[in-house]
Amino acid sequence: MKKILIGFCLILLVQLANSQQLKLQELRCAYLQNPIGVDQVKPMLHWKLISNQRSVLQTAYQILVSDDSLVLVKDQGNIWKTGWVNSNQSIQVSYAGKSLVPAKKYYWKVQVKDNKGNTSQWSAIASWRMGLLQKEDWINAQWMAYEILPDSSKIIPAIHGNGKKNWGPGKDVLPLFRKSFALNKKIKEATLFVSGLGHFEMSLNGKKIGDHFLDPGWTQYSKQALYVGFDLTALLKNGENCLGAELGNGFYYQPRERYRKLTGAYGYPKMICRLAIVYADGTTENIVSDQSWKTASSPTYFSSIYGGEDYDANLEQKGWNQTGFDDRDWKEVIVTNGPALVAQMAEPLKVMKTFSTQSVRSLTNQSLVYDLGQNMSGIPLIRVQGKKGDTLRIYTAELLNEDGTANQKATGSPSYYTYVLKGDGIESWHPKFTYYGYRYVQIQKAVQPGEPNARHLPVVIEVKGLHTSNAAKSVGAFKSSNELFNQTNQLIDWAIKSNMASVFTDCPHREKLGWLEEAHLVGASVKFEYDIASLCRKIVKDMQVAQTEDGLIPDIAPEYVQFEQGFRDSPEWGSNAILLPWYLYQWYGDKQVLEESYEMMQRYLAYLDRKSNQHILSHGLGDWFDLGPKRPGESQLTPKGVTATAIYYHDIDIMTKIAQVLGKTADQDRYQVLGASVKKAFNQAFYQEATAQYATGSQTANAMALYMNLVEPANRQAVLNNLVKDLTNRNYALTAGDIGYRYLLKALDQAGRSDLIFAMNNRSDVPGYGYQLSKGATALTESWQALPNVSNNHFMLGHIMEWFYEGLGGISQMTDGVGFGQVLIRPQVVGDLKQVSVSYGSMKGLIKTSWKNEKAFELDVEIPANSTAQVEIPAGMQDKIFESGKLVGQDANIKIIARKADQLVVTIGSGLYHFKVQKP
């Protein structure tokens, strides 16, 4: 008996040791960790494997889902129990259990087996809460408002620009709402679902709920609005409670005062909410928005997403959002209608970083100008002391005029904030419902502490900058021995962060609109740096909503305003409708988004087909902001037909692949035929046989033809030679713009000419990244020249970041790779680079490379569990290559598949590897 007991204990110890070698982390539902408000009836589940062994692949998984965490603790699932499923799938696993109940919380965990004979322990418990899928799920909650905008005053769609003085409504009342209620039983869980248009801040018992900024995300409000979920379980108390809400205008209502890119009005601010409470005894209660709520005007008396915000602290009502407040002077809310509601499934905006003042200057006009040291999106925070009724006017700007004042000439002027002091000691304030792109803060009629103050002006104690951005998780890192490249990466990163809102904006001040070309042209750069899967999903939905009856995808989504000509209909922009879902599939394995977007993609391709003339498109903006002889704008060096038709062909090529993935063979065949016709027409129209180049022979024209595979094989080398010749003749100066530059980089990288990419970008003497840095830019600018009369915080030219990760760092996917299950490591050793390190947190886990080229070439590689990789090591035929001290070929985890004149190609499994090349 004793021997049996010892043997049993040994078996348990072995099993425990094996399970500790295989762990599970980052369980996610619909790309989010423990989300509240999931509106998918079959949510997608994901997890990451962690192992200290090499070449680990998942062979099976089992999932348990329960509506009670105590059931799950007992390793039981009363909602879904898969049993062991023989599969290596660890991302995009579709829920297939019992029907899910709106607003209900579900708990889940997973266990896996691997190819080494290991079985993991059960993962930690994760959860998701379902959203409200139908109107009935709001349990009689009603939209409520302070006042109603008459239909005759609504402006839908918006008018571009200011319009006439009498166009557009004036100031509206920015309302407060409150509701007191009593709870007398023990609470098990409580969830608030809320939408407030344009934006809202909710509070419970006087404290702000959550840490979001500008909730909810921007949508086409005539068709839908987003709602947000919050867990209030730990915040509610027995007895009296009070919910409070404060609303701002956002894009929902655009008052006509001050600067505005557009003039529009969907209605006055309104809100809807449902607080769903489950008591410990199993009973439920719902506190909903209805006529029992009270409303009043707020201290915010002007709110504009473009023009700024005004606040009078003397209008504050102390305790208005707490219990015991006397609201007899408040009015009853007005019940009204509102748009359809869908869950906000993307990450919210938040204050992501706080900047302190680097320097301050007092101007002769009694203004103070504060330098925060960084051009960013966000709002200023001030601390000030003064008399009751003193008024501060605050301007923010990314540049200064020669006299040291704030320069808003290129970013939307006038845009400012006003704060009226209540004279109660040191007062702190920041705007709540707008933001701007800025580095400098100018405060008028104020002094610094200790300055002479004969006029008794307000004393500004402190100014800080609150950087606001989408809260997408940072997943990438790049560092090299080239400091200019490091600074360039940071330059682009700040432009990304400043324009990553609930859409990808072009700039954080002048327009703040969701221009679509950035999501596919700079999308790879952003994906290497941030986990934007959920944000991209939201943008896909924005495009679906924005698509017109005839199939057009407009250049912006949401389409608040209908621009004219190429600013509404440019194929290089609209093609995001096809390319972004494809990239979501490639990067994140999201096949579902292809299925959901297929009709939209088909309709857009049909629209382009109808617009074409014998398969040639010639409309749009072309290679926006290329470097020509004139002021940058529409394409100067490349005919619009080249970029429009090339992207059209690329769309067809991608649609052929999508049809194949979805098993739509008839569509696949049809698109192949269409693609062949477009390719033939493109070459007939633009290929110059005598000179072996396309159209004008611009960098953009030749590069797009090469990358899109439009060049006939017999002409490919000649076209590449012409592209190289153009660069060398210009001493490696670039001319490509917003559309062409990414494809220039891709074409050169594909051809093995990263040396030219290095030469183009390792300089500061001609327009480009280094030139912008030399001009003092701290965020990527709209123009290669860093012109002061355009935006100086724009991420549309940030394509080089993709090459930092994919070219220098070498991280990409194999041709048929999806979700980084089949990784390609192909570092480019170019120029005088001595070291490069990059990392990317993929859906499967961390992928990392680090190389140095000093006495010998050394390469460290990390591949996550459940992925494999092909590694191309720069090495000559006579070189010896070692891995962790052993000659390559002596470890079964490393297989040699090719030996070339300049590289050794091997395949590896997951794990850590150290390669070293020894010269003879």
SVG drawing of the C-alpha trace seen along z (x, -y; Angstrom):
<svg xmlns="http://www.w3.org/2000/svg" viewBox="-42 -98 81 100">
<polyline fill="none" stroke="black" stroke-width="0.4" points="0.0,0.0 2.8,-2.3 4.6,-1.7 1.3,-2.4 0.9,-5.7 4.5,-6.7 4.0,-5.8 0.8,-7.8 2.5,-10.8 5.3,-10.5 2.8,-10.5 1.2,-13.6 4.5,-15.4 5.3,-14.6 1.9,-15.8 2.4,-19.0 5.9,-19.6 4.5,-19.1 1.6,-21.5 4.0,-24.1 5.9,-23.9 2.7,-24.9 0.7,-27.9 -2.1,-30.0 -2.3,-33.8 -4.3,-36.7 -7.7,-35.2 -9.7,-37.5 -13.2,-37.7 -13.8,-39.7 -10.2,-41.0 -10.8,-42.5 -9.9,-41.3 -13.1,-40.8 -15.2,-43.1 -18.5,-44.6 -21.1,-44.9 -20.3,-42.2 -22.8,-42.4 -21.7,-39.3 -24.1,-36.3 -21.1,-34.0 -18.1,-35.8 -14.6,-34.9 -12.3,-33.6 -8.5,-33.8 -5.7,-32.8 -1.9,-32.6 0.3,-29.7 3.5,-30.1 6.1,-27.4 9.8,-27.1 10.3,-24.4 11.1,-24.7 8.9,-23.8 5.7,-23.7 2.4,-23.4 -1.0,-23.1 -2.7,-19.9 -6.0,-20.1 -8.1,-22.4 -11.1,-22.3 -13.2,-25.3 -15.7,-25.7 -18.2,-28.5 -20.6,-29.1 -22.9,-31.8 -21.6,-31.3 -18.0,-31.5 -18.4,-29.0 -19.5,-26.4 -16.4,-27.1 -14.2,-26.7 -15.4,-23.1 -14.3,-22.6 -17.8,-22.5 -19.5,-24.5 -23.2,-24.8 -23.3,-27.0 -20.7,-25.4 -18.4,-22.4 -16.4,-21.5 -14.6,-18.5 -11.2,-17.9 -11.1,-19.3 -8.2,-18.2 -7.0,-21.5 -4.1,-23.9 -6.5,-26.9 -5.8,-29.3 -7.3,-32.5 -10.7,-33.2 -12.4,-30.2 -16.1,-30.8 -18.4,-30.3 -20.9,-27.5 -22.7,-26.9 -26.2,-27.7 -27.9,-30.9 -26.4,-33.9 -28.7,-36.2 -28.4,-40.0 -26.7,-41.8 -25.6,-38.5 -22.1,-37.8 -20.3,-34.7 -17.2,-33.1 -14.8,-31.0 -11.5,-29.2 -9.5,-26.9 -7.0,-24.0 -4.7,-22.8 -2.5,-19.9 0.7,-20.3 2.9,-18.1 5.3,-17.4 2.8,-15.5 2.1,-18.3 -1.3,-19.2 -1.7,-22.7 -3.5,-23.4 -6.8,-25.3 -6.2,-28.9 -7.3,-31.7 -10.9,-32.5 -11.8,-35.2 -15.2,-36.8 -17.4,-38.7 -20.7,-40.4 -23.2,-40.4 -24.5,-43.7 -28.0,-44.8 -28.7,-43.2 -32.2,-44.6 -34.2,-47.6 -36.3,-45.5 -33.1,-44.8 -33.1,-48.4 -36.1,-47.6 -38.1,-50.7 -35.2,-53.0 -35.9,-56.2 -33.8,-58.9 -34.0,-62.1 -32.9,-65.6 -33.0,-69.1 -34.5,-70.6 -35.3,-69.4 -33.9,-70.7 -36.7,-71.2 -36.4,-69.1 -36.3,-72.3 -33.0,-73.3 -31.2,-70.0 -28.3,-70.0 -27.8,-66.4 -25.4,-66.0 -23.3,-68.8 -22.2,-71.8 -18.5,-72.0 -16.9,-75.0 -18.6,-77.8 -21.3,-78.5 -23.3,-81.7 -23.6,-83.4 -27.2,-82.4 -26.4,-78.8 -26.3,-76.4 -27.7,-76.8 -26.2,-78.9 -25.2,-77.9 -27.2,-75.1 -27.7,-74.2 -25.2,-71.6 -27.2,-69.6 -26.8,-67.9 -29.0,-64.9 -29.6,-63.3 -31.5,-60.4 -31.6,-59.3 -32.7,-55.8 -32.6,-53.5 -31.2,-50.0 -32.1,-47.9 -30.8,-44.4 -27.3,-42.9 -26.0,-43.3 -24.5,-40.5 -23.6,-42.6 -24.6,-45.8 -23.9,-47.0 -24.5,-50.4 -25.2,-50.6 -25.2,-54.2 -25.0,-56.4 -24.9,-60.2 -24.7,-62.3 -22.4,-63.8 -20.3,-62.8 -21.0,-62.0 -19.4,-61.8 -21.3,-59.7 -20.9,-59.8 -22.2,-57.8 -22.5,-59.4 -20.4,-62.3 -17.5,-60.4 -16.8,-60.0 -17.5,-56.5 -14.5,-55.0 -11.5,-56.8 -12.8,-57.3 -12.6,-60.4 -15.0,-61.5 -17.4,-58.5 -19.0,-57.2 -16.9,-56.8 -17.9,-58.8 -20.5,-57.3 -22.9,-58.3 -25.6,-59.4 -28.5,-59.4 -28.0,-55.7 -26.5,-54.5 -24.8,-55.5 -22.5,-53.5 -23.2,-52.7 -20.7,-51.9 -20.8,-49.4 -19.4,-49.9 -19.3,-47.6 -20.8,-49.4 -20.9,-46.4 -18.3,-47.7 -19.5,-51.3 -23.1,-51.1 -24.1,-51.3 -27.0,-50.2 -29.5,-53.0 -29.6,-56.1 -27.5,-56.4 -27.4,-59.0 -26.5,-58.8 -25.3,-61.9 -24.6,-62.7 -23.0,-65.6 -23.2,-66.0 -21.1,-67.8 -21.8,-68.3 -19.0,-66.5 -19.9,-65.9 -23.5,-65.5 -24.1,-69.2 -21.8,-71.8 -22.5,-75.4 -21.7,-78.1 -19.4,-80.2 -15.6,-80.0 -13.7,-77.7 -15.3,-74.6 -14.4,-72.3 -18.1,-71.6 -21.5,-72.9 -23.9,-70.2 -26.6,-69.4 -28.2,-66.0 -30.0,-67.4 -29.4,-68.8 -27.5,-66.6 -29.4,-63.6 -28.8,-60.4 -30.1,-56.9 -29.1,-54.4 -30.0,-51.2 -28.5,-50.2 -29.0,-46.4 -28.9,-45.2 -28.8,-41.5 -29.3,-40.9 -27.8,-38.2 -31.2,-36.5 -31.5,-36.2 -34.0,-39.0 -33.3,-41.9 -34.0,-45.6 -33.4,-48.1 -32.9,-51.8 -33.5,-53.3 -33.6,-56.8 -37.2,-58.0 -39.3,-61.0 -38.4,-60.5 -35.0,-62.1 -34.3,-65.8 -32.2,-68.1 -30.5,-71.5 -27.9,-73.5 -24.3,-72.8 -21.4,-75.2 -20.1,-74.3 -21.8,-77.0 -20.0,-76.4 -19.0,-73.0 -17.5,-72.5 -15.4,-69.6 -13.5,-72.1 -13.9,-75.5 -13.2,-74.7 -15.0,-74.8 -16.2,-77.5 -16.8,-76.9 -18.1,-79.2 -17.2,-77.9 -19.8,-80.2 -22.5,-78.1 -21.5,-75.0 -24.1,-73.4 -22.4,-71.8 -23.5,-68.2 -25.7,-68.1 -24.7,-64.5 -24.9,-63.3 -27.7,-62.1 -29.5,-64.7 -29.3,-67.4 -32.3,-69.7 -33.3,-69.5 -36.7,-71.2 -35.5,-74.0 -34.5,-71.5 -36.9,-70.7 -38.2,-67.3 -36.4,-65.8 -38.0,-65.7 -38.4,-62.2 -37.4,-61.9 -36.2,-59.6 -32.7,-58.5 -30.7,-56.4 -30.2,-52.6 -27.6,-51.5 -24.7,-49.2 -21.9,-48.3 -18.7,-50.2 -16.4,-47.3 -13.2,-49.3 -10.9,-50.6 -12.0,-54.0 -10.1,-57.2 -8.3,-58.0 -5.7,-60.4 -2.6,-58.4 0.2,-60.7 0.6,-64.0 3.2,-66.6 4.7,-69.2 5.6,-72.7 9.2,-72.8 9.4,-76.6 7.1,-79.6 7.4,-83.0 5.6,-86.2 4.6,-88.3 4.2,-92.1 0.4,-91.8 0.1,-90.2 -0.1,-86.7 1.7,-83.6 3.0,-81.0 3.8,-77.6 5.9,-75.0 5.0,-71.4 7.8,-70.1 5.7,-67.7 3.2,-68.1 0.3,-65.9 -3.4,-65.5 -5.1,-66.5 -6.3,-69.2 -4.6,-71.6 -5.0,-71.3 -4.7,-74.6 -4.4,-75.5 -5.1,-79.2 -6.0,-81.6 -7.9,-84.8 -11.0,-86.8 -14.5,-85.7 -15.5,-86.5 -11.9,-86.7 -11.9,-85.2 -9.1,-83.2 -8.9,-82.7 -6.7,-79.7 -5.3,-79.0 -3.5,-75.9 -1.2,-75.6 1.4,-73.4 3.5,-76.3 4.3,-79.8 4.3,-83.1 7.4,-85.2 6.2,-87.3 5.8,-84.2 2.1,-83.9 0.1,-80.8 -0.1,-80.1 -3.4,-78.4 -3.3,-79.5 -3.1,-76.0 -4.9,-74.1 -8.3,-75.9 -8.7,-79.4 -10.1,-80.6 -10.3,-77.7 -9.9,-78.4 -11.1,-77.6 -12.6,-80.0 -12.6,-79.5 -14.4,-81.9 -13.1,-81.8 -15.3,-81.4 -12.6,-83.0 -12.4,-80.1 -8.6,-79.5 -6.6,-77.5 -8.9,-76.2 -8.2,-73.3 -9.9,-72.9 -9.6,-71.1 -12.0,-70.7 -14.1,-67.6 -15.7,-67.4 -13.2,-68.6 -9.5,-68.4 -6.8,-69.9 -3.4,-69.1 -0.9,-71.3 2.5,-71.8 2.0,-75.4 -0.6,-76.9 -1.2,-80.6 -3.2,-82.1 -4.3,-85.7 -4.5,-88.3 -2.7,-86.3 0.6,-86.4 3.0,-83.9 3.5,-83.5 5.9,-86.2 5.4,-88.5 4.3,-92.2 0.5,-92.2 -0.7,-95.8 -3.9,-94.9 -4.6,-92.0 -4.8,-89.5 -5.3,-85.8 -2.2,-84.0 -1.6,-80.8 0.0,-78.3 0.5,-75.4 -0.2,-74.3 0.0,-70.7 -0.8,-68.9 -3.1,-65.9 -2.4,-63.7 -5.5,-61.9 -5.6,-58.9 -7.2,-55.6 -6.2,-53.2 -5.1,-50.5 -2.3,-48.4 1.2,-49.1 2.6,-45.9 5.7,-46.9 9.2,-48.3 12.0,-49.3 15.5,-50.4 18.7,-50.6 22.2,-51.9 21.0,-54.7 19.8,-57.5 18.1,-59.2 16.0,-56.1 15.1,-55.9 14.0,-59.6 12.0,-59.0 10.2,-56.1 9.3,-58.3 8.2,-61.1 5.8,-58.8 4.6,-57.2 3.5,-60.6 1.6,-61.3 -0.1,-57.9 -1.0,-58.4 -2.3,-61.8 -4.6,-60.6 -5.7,-57.3 -9.1,-58.3 -12.3,-56.3 -11.4,-56.7 -8.0,-57.3 -8.0,-61.0 -5.8,-62.9 -5.0,-65.6 -6.1,-66.2 -7.1,-69.8 -8.2,-71.1 -10.3,-68.2 -10.5,-65.3 -12.2,-63.2 -11.8,-59.6 -9.9,-59.7 -9.7,-56.1 -6.5,-55.8 -4.4,-55.9 -5.9,-52.7 -4.5,-50.6 -1.4,-52.6 0.0,-53.2 -2.0,-50.4 0.9,-47.9 3.1,-50.5 0.4,-51.1 -0.3,-47.3 3.3,-46.7 3.1,-49.4 -0.4,-48.9 -3.1,-46.3 -5.7,-48.0 -7.8,-44.9 -10.9,-46.2 -10.5,-49.7 -10.1,-48.4 -13.3,-46.4 -15.1,-49.6 -13.7,-51.3 -15.0,-48.5 -18.5,-49.0 -18.2,-52.8 -17.5,-52.0 -20.5,-49.7 -22.7,-52.4 -21.2,-55.1 -21.5,-53.1 -24.0,-54.8 -26.8,-53.1 -24.7,-53.0 -21.8,-51.3 -19.4,-54.2 -17.2,-54.2 -16.6,-57.8 -13.1,-59.1 -14.2,-59.6 -16.2,-57.5 -18.3,-58.4 -19.3,-60.7 -20.5,-63.7 -20.1,-66.0 -20.2,-65.2 -17.1,-66.6 -16.9,-67.2 -15.1,-65.3 -11.9,-63.5 -12.4,-64.5 -15.4,-62.3 -14.6,-59.7 -11.0,-58.6 -10.2,-54.9 -7.0,-55.1 -9.2,-56.0 -12.3,-53.9 -10.3,-50.8 -9.8,-50.6 -13.2,-48.8 -11.5,-45.8 -7.9,-46.1 -8.7,-46.7 -10.8,-43.5 -8.1,-41.6 -5.4,-42.9 -7.6,-42.0 -7.6,-38.5 -3.9,-38.4 -2.8,-39.9 -5.4,-38.5 -6.9,-35.5 -10.3,-37.2 -12.2,-35.3 -15.5,-36.5 -14.8,-40.1 -14.4,-38.9 -17.8,-37.2 -19.4,-40.3 -17.8,-42.7 -18.1,-40.6 -21.3,-42.3 -19.8,-45.8 -16.6,-44.8 -18.5,-43.4 -20.7,-46.5 -17.6,-48.8 -15.8,-46.8 -19.0,-46.9 -19.0,-50.7 -15.4,-51.0 -16.1,-48.8 -19.0,-51.1 -16.8,-54.2 -14.0,-52.8 -13.5,-53.6 -12.3,-50.4 -11.0,-49.3 -9.1,-52.5 -10.0,-54.8 -8.9,-58.4 -10.6,-60.2 -9.6,-60.9 -6.8,-62.8 -3.9,-60.7 -0.6,-60.6 -1.6,-63.2 1.2,-65.5 3.9,-64.2 7.0,-66.3 6.4,-68.3 7.2,-71.9 4.0,-73.3 2.5,-73.6 1.6,-70.1 -1.9,-68.8 -3.3,-66.7 -0.9,-64.5 1.7,-66.5 4.2,-63.8 2.0,-60.8 -1.2,-60.8 -4.2,-60.0 -5.1,-57.2 -2.0,-55.3 -2.7,-55.3 -6.4,-54.8 -6.2,-51.9 -3.3,-50.3 -5.2,-50.3 -8.3,-49.0 -6.3,-46.1 -4.9,-45.5 -8.5,-45.4 -9.5,-42.8 -6.4,-40.7 -7.3,-40.8 -10.9,-40.0 -9.8,-37.0 -8.0,-35.8 -10.9,-36.6 -13.3,-34.7 -10.9,-31.7 -10.7,-31.9 -14.5,-32.0 -14.9,-29.2 -16.7,-31.3 -15.2,-29.7 -17.5,-31.3 -16.6,-34.8 -12.9,-33.8 -13.0,-32.9 -14.9,-36.0 -12.4,-38.3 -9.4,-36.6 -10.9,-37.3 -11.6,-40.9 -8.1,-41.3 -6.5,-40.1 -8.5,-42.6 -7.5,-45.5 -3.9,-44.5 -3.9,-44.4 -5.6,-47.8 -3.2,-49.3 -0.2,-48.3 -1.7,-49.5 -2.5,-52.8 0.6,-53.6 3.6,-51.4 6.2,-53.2 8.0,-50.5 10.7,-52.8 11.8,-53.8 10.6,-50.8 8.7,-52.8 5.1,-53.7 3.5,-57.0 5.8,-59.8 8.3,-57.4 7.7,-58.8 8.8,-56.8 5.1,-56.2 4.2,-55.1 7.0,-52.5 6.8,-51.3 3.0,-50.7 3.2,-48.8 6.0,-46.6 4.4,-46.0 0.9,-45.4 2.4,-42.8 1.1,-44.8 4.5,-44.6 4.8,-41.8 7.6,-39.4 9.8,-40.3 9.8,-44.0 10.1,-43.7 13.9,-44.1 14.0,-47.0 11.2,-48.8 13.1,-48.2 16.3,-49.5 14.5,-52.7 13.1,-53.1 16.6,-52.7 18.0,-55.1 15.5,-57.7 16.6,-57.4 20.3,-57.5 19.9,-60.4 18.2,-62.4 20.9,-61.4 18.4,-59.2 15.8,-61.9 12.2,-60.8 9.3,-62.3 6.5,-59.9 3.5,-61.1 0.8,-59.7 -0.2,-57.0 3.0,-56.1 5.6,-56.1 4.5,-52.9 4.6,-51.1 8.0,-52.6 9.3,-51.1 7.6,-47.7 8.8,-47.5 12.4,-48.2 12.2,-45.8 10.8,-43.0 13.7,-43.6 16.3,-43.2 17.2,-46.9 16.8,-47.9 20.2,-49.6 18.3,-52.3 15.7,-52.7 18.4,-53.2 20.1,-55.9 16.8,-57.7 15.9,-58.0 19.3,-58.3 19.6,-62.0 18.3,-65.4 19.2,-67.6 16.3,-67.0 12.5,-66.8 11.8,-63.7 11.8,-62.4 15.2,-63.7 14.4,-67.0 11.3,-67.3 13.3,-66.5 15.9,-69.2 13.1,-71.7 12.1,-70.9 9.2,-68.6 8.2,-66.4 5.4,-64.6 5.2,-63.6 4.1,-66.5 1.6,-66.6 4.2,-67.6 7.7,-66.2 9.0,-69.7 7.5,-70.4 5.7,-73.4 4.3,-75.7 1.2,-76.4 -0.1,-72.8 -0.7,-70.4 2.4,-69.6 0.8,-66.5 -0.2,-64.0 0.5,-60.3 -0.3,-59.8 3.4,-59.6 4.5,-57.2 5.1,-54.2 8.8,-53.8 7.8,-52.4 6.6,-49.2 10.1,-48.8 11.8,-49.3 9.9,-46.2 9.6,-44.2 12.8,-45.2 15.4,-46.0 13.9,-43.8 12.9,-41.2 9.5,-40.3 6.8,-39.4 4.7,-36.4 5.1,-33.7 3.2,-34.2 0.2,-32.1 0.6,-33.0 -2.4,-34.1 -2.3,-35.5 1.5,-35.1 1.2,-31.3 3.9,-31.1 6.5,-33.8 9.2,-34.9 12.4,-36.4 14.4,-38.2 16.5,-41.0 18.1,-43.4 21.7,-44.4 22.2,-47.7 24.2,-50.9 26.3,-51.4 23.8,-49.8 25.5,-47.9 22.4,-46.8 18.7,-46.5 16.1,-45.2 12.4,-44.8 9.5,-43.1 5.9,-42.6 3.1,-41.2 1.1,-39.2 -2.1,-37.3 0.0,-34.2 2.5,-35.9 5.7,-37.8 7.9,-37.8 11.3,-39.3 14.5,-39.8 17.7,-41.4 20.8,-41.5 24.3,-43.0 26.9,-43.2 30.2,-44.0 33.0,-41.4 30.5,-38.8 26.8,-38.8 24.6,-37.6 20.9,-37.2 18.6,-36.5 15.1,-35.2 12.0,-34.6 9.0,-32.8 5.8,-32.3 4.4,-28.9 2.0,-27.6 3.9,-29.3 6.7,-28.3 9.2,-30.4 11.5,-30.5 14.7,-32.4 16.9,-33.8 20.3,-34.4 22.8,-36.7 25.8,-34.5 28.2,-33.5 28.6,-30.0 31.9,-29.5 30.6,-30.9 29.9,-28.6 26.6,-29.3 26.1,-28.3 23.0,-28.3 23.6,-28.4 27.1,-27.2 26.3,-24.3 26.6,-24.1 23.3,-24.6 22.0,-21.2 22.8,-19.5 19.5,-20.4 16.3,-18.7 14.4,-22.0 16.4,-23.7 16.1,-22.4 18.1,-23.7 16.0,-24.2 18.3,-26.3 21.9,-27.5 22.3,-30.5 25.3,-32.7 24.3,-35.3 22.1,-33.5 21.2,-30.4 17.5,-29.5 16.3,-27.5 12.9,-26.6 12.4,-26.7 9.7,-26.1 8.8,-28.3 11.4,-29.3 14.5,-31.3 17.4,-31.0 20.8,-32.6 22.5,-32.4 26.1,-33.5 27.9,-33.7 31.6,-32.8 33.6,-34.0 36.3,-31.6"/>
</svg>
